Amino acid sequence: MEKVVFNRLVIDRGAITNQSMDVGEFFFTLTYILGYNMEELMDKLLESGSAKFEFGKVVPSQLSIEKVRRIIAPSTAPQLTKDELVALAAKLKAMFPKGMMIDGIPWTEGPVLIAQRLENFIRRFGNYPAEDIEKATQRYVDAKFGSPYMKSLKNFIYKEVIQVDGTTELQSDLYNFLENPDSLLNPLEDWTTELRE
């Protein structure tokens, strides 16, 4: 098979879903399209230390994970400036309740900390217009206000959960409300988006 070379590759998660694939299937198939023999690739990764055996599975090394993050980071840099992120953060903060949640955790943080979390969200989930983020947040607050399922602003944007096997699971209601604006309006639903790292 002829090797395909991309200088820049933009992947639309929605397009993957429309083809009845998940992200793992897509990257497995893309690896083949790019001309790699899976067995040879696995041997090379293990020999070079880019992968290792952990809990009976082959997983990437921490160094490989960091390298991939450094490769991806510039291509998902926020299109909003720092000042625009802080301004957006202030608007989102104003939508959430003031004071503390039942467990003593504040509903929101300061705009600068929220802006940093939004920047991390963009790097992990992709760029969205500020207006869409505002609308998604307002829909979330309208749907969940007064519900025991309502999360703090910080955890609404995204939450990192460490699993038993050591992987990190990202859960983001903001992403859900951006991607599925009409399907998450029941305040009793506690939907999450998960990305395993």
Stockholm file with secondary structure:
# STOCKHOLM 1.0

chainA/1-197         MEKVVFNRLVIDRGAITNQSMDVGEFFFTLTYILGYNMEELMDKLLESGSAKFEFGKVVPSQLSIEKVRRIIAPSTAPQLTKDELVALAAKLKAMFPKGMMIDGIPWTEGPVLIAQRLENFIRRFGNYPAEDIEKATQRYVDAKFGSPYMKSLKNFIYKEVIQVDGTTELQSDLYNFLENPDSLLNPLEDWTTELRE
#=GR chainA/1-197 SS CCCCCCSCCCCCHHHHHHTTCCHHHHHHHHHHHTTCCHHHHHHHHHHHTSEEEETTEEEECHHHHHHHHHHHGGGGCCSSCHHHHHHHHHHHHHHSCSSBCTTSCBSCCCHHHHHHHHHHHHHHHCCCCHHHHHHHHHHHHHHHTTCTTCCCHHHHHCEEEECTTSCEEEECHHHHHHHCTTTCCCTTCCCCCEEEC
#=GC SS_cons         CCCCCCSCCCCCHHHHHHTTCCHHHHHHHHHHHTTCCHHHHHHHHHHHTSEEEETTEEEECHHHHHHHHHHHGGGGCCSSCHHHHHHHHHHHHHHSCSSBCTTSCBSCCCHHHHHHHHHHHHHHHCCCCHHHHHHHHHHHHHHHTTCTTCCCHHHHHCEEEECTTSCEEEECHHHHHHHCTTTCCCTTCCCCCEEEC
//
